[in-house]
């Protein structure tokens, strides 16, 4: 009786275990090694990796879309900021300026929108991305229109 097949079986088993260990190591190390920070990213709470930061924008998109530095931004059902120029974006807040209009100031503000600044803040993680969930607008809106203008509020997330 010959037992030469046994060492081959053992070495295959060791080889498979070694290969599995290598794959597991690569699977755990590679994502961490390739994640890089960018101006539009936030740090994840659990592992410290950075995640991209977006705003859910309904301007021209009935279902909404994930946007970064949008040129036009629907802030609420009543207020929109157009021609936005972003001074900063992420990881914890964004700041920009643009032209504020809304249903609360019609018809006058369609031809003469209010010069405004906007700050987006309070990043929340959703499906591997960060989303701004609060906004604040500073604009020379007349006192009698300020409450209707939605100058501060919550932003939706997907």
C-alpha positions as CSV (number, residue, x, y, z in Angstrom):
1,X,0.0,0.0,0.0
2,X,1.4,3.4,-1.0
3,X,0.6,6.6,0.7
4,X,2.1,9.1,-1.8
5,X,-1.2,10.7,-2.5
6,X,-1.6,12.0,1.0
7,X,1.1,14.7,0.9
8,X,-0.3,16.1,-2.3
9,X,-3.8,16.4,-0.7
10,X,-2.3,18.2,2.3
11,X,-0.3,20.6,0.1
12,X,-3.4,21.4,-1.9
13,X,-5.3,22.1,1.2
14,X,-2.5,24.4,2.5
15,X,-2.4,26.1,-0.8
16,X,-6.1,26.8,-0.8
17,X,-5.9,28.2,2.8
18,X,-3.0,30.4,1.8
19,X,-4.8,31.7,-1.3
20,X,-7.9,32.4,0.7
21,X,-5.9,34.3,3.3
22,X,-4.2,36.3,0.6
23,X,-7.5,37.2,-1.0
24,X,-9.0,38.2,2.3
25,X,-6.0,40.4,3.1
26,X,-6.2,42.1,-0.3
27,X,-9.9,42.6,0.1
28,X,-9.5,44.3,3.4
29,X,-6.4,46.3,2.7
30,X,-7.0,47.5,-0.9
31,X,-10.1,49.6,-0.2
32,X,-8.5,51.4,2.7
33,X,-5.3,52.0,0.7
34,X,-7.1,53.5,-2.3
35,X,-9.6,55.8,-0.6
36,X,-8.4,59.4,-1.0
37,X,-9.8,62.6,0.3
38,X,-11.2,65.2,-2.0
39,X,-12.7,68.7,-1.5
40,X,-16.3,67.2,-1.7
41,X,-15.9,64.4,0.9
42,X,-16.6,63.8,4.6
43,X,-15.0,61.4,7.1
44,X,-17.1,58.4,7.9
45,X,-17.8,57.9,11.6
46,X,-17.0,54.3,11.8
47,X,-13.6,53.8,10.1
48,X,-12.3,57.3,9.4
49,X,-12.5,56.9,5.6
50,X,-13.7,59.8,3.5
51,X,-17.1,59.7,1.7
52,X,-18.3,62.0,-1.0
53,X,-20.7,64.8,0.1
54,X,-23.8,65.7,-2.0
55,X,-27.0,67.6,-1.8
56,X,-30.3,66.1,-3.0
57,X,-31.4,68.6,-5.7
58,X,-34.8,68.8,-7.2
59,X,-34.0,71.6,-9.6
60,X,-34.9,70.2,-13.1
61,X,-35.3,66.8,-11.6
62,X,-38.7,65.8,-10.3
63,X,-37.3,62.7,-8.5
64,X,-34.2,64.6,-7.3
65,X,-30.6,63.8,-8.0
66,X,-27.4,63.7,-6.0
67,X,-25.5,66.9,-6.8
68,X,-22.2,68.5,-5.9
69,X,-21.7,72.2,-6.4
70,X,-25.0,72.7,-8.4
71,X,-25.4,75.9,-10.4
72,X,-29.1,75.9,-9.5
73,X,-30.5,74.5,-6.2
74,X,-34.1,74.0,-5.1
75,X,-34.0,74.5,-1.3
76,X,-37.6,74.0,-0.5
77,X,-41.0,73.9,-2.3
78,X,-41.0,77.7,-2.0
79,X,-37.4,78.8,-2.5
80,X,-34.8,78.3,-5.3
81,X,-31.2,79.6,-5.6
82,X,-30.0,80.2,-9.1
83,X,-26.6,81.0,-10.6
84,X,-24.9,79.6,-7.5
85,X,-21.1,80.1,-7.2
86,X,-19.6,77.9,-4.5
87,X,-16.8,79.3,-2.4
88,X,-16.4,76.0,-0.5
89,X,-17.8,72.4,-0.6
90,X,-17.4,69.9,2.2
91,X,-16.5,68.0,4.2
92,X,-18.8,69.4,6.9
93,X,-20.4,72.4,5.2
94,X,-20.7,74.2,1.9
95,X,-21.0,78.0,1.2
96,X,-22.1,79.7,-1.9
97,X,-23.8,82.8,-3.3
98,X,-26.5,83.2,-5.9
99,X,-29.9,84.7,-6.8
100,X,-32.8,83.8,-4.5
101,X,-36.4,83.5,-5.9
102,X,-39.5,81.7,-4.8
103,X,-43.3,81.6,-4.9
104,X,-43.4,83.9,-1.8
105,X,-42.1,86.9,-3.8
106,X,-43.8,86.5,-7.1
107,X,-44.0,88.3,-9.5
108,X,-41.4,90.9,-8.5
109,X,-38.4,88.6,-7.7
110,X,-38.5,86.7,-11.0
111,X,-37.1,89.9,-12.7
112,X,-35.2,91.1,-9.7
113,X,-34.1,88.1,-7.5
114,X,-32.5,88.7,-4.2
115,X,-28.7,88.4,-3.9
116,X,-28.1,85.7,-1.3
117,X,-25.6,83.5,0.3
118,X,-26.3,79.9,1.3
119,X,-24.7,77.6,3.8
120,X,-25.3,73.9,3.7
121,X,-24.5,71.8,6.8
122,X,-25.2,68.8,9.0
123,X,-23.8,66.0,6.8
124,X,-25.6,62.6,7.3
125,X,-24.4,59.3,5.7
126,X,-26.8,57.7,3.3
127,X,-25.9,54.6,1.2
128,X,-22.2,55.3,1.3
129,X,-22.4,59.0,0.6
130,X,-22.7,62.1,2.8
131,X,-25.7,64.4,2.3
132,X,-26.2,67.9,3.6
133,X,-29.4,68.0,5.6
134,X,-29.7,71.7,6.6
135,X,-29.5,75.0,4.8
136,X,-29.4,78.7,5.9
137,X,-29.8,81.7,3.5
138,X,-28.8,85.2,4.2
139,X,-30.5,87.8,1.9
140,X,-32.0,91.3,2.1
141,X,-35.6,89.9,2.1
142,X,-38.2,92.4,3.4
143,X,-39.3,91.6,7.0
144,X,-42.9,90.8,5.9
145,X,-41.7,88.1,3.5
146,X,-38.9,86.5,5.7
147,X,-41.1,83.8,7.2
148,X,-42.6,82.7,3.9
149,X,-39.1,82.8,2.3
150,X,-37.9,79.6,4.0
151,X,-34.5,81.1,4.8
152,X,-33.6,78.2,7.0
153,X,-34.7,74.6,6.8
154,X,-34.1,70.9,6.3
155,X,-32.9,69.4,3.1
156,X,-34.2,65.9,2.0
157,X,-32.0,62.9,1.5
158,X,-32.5,59.9,-0.8
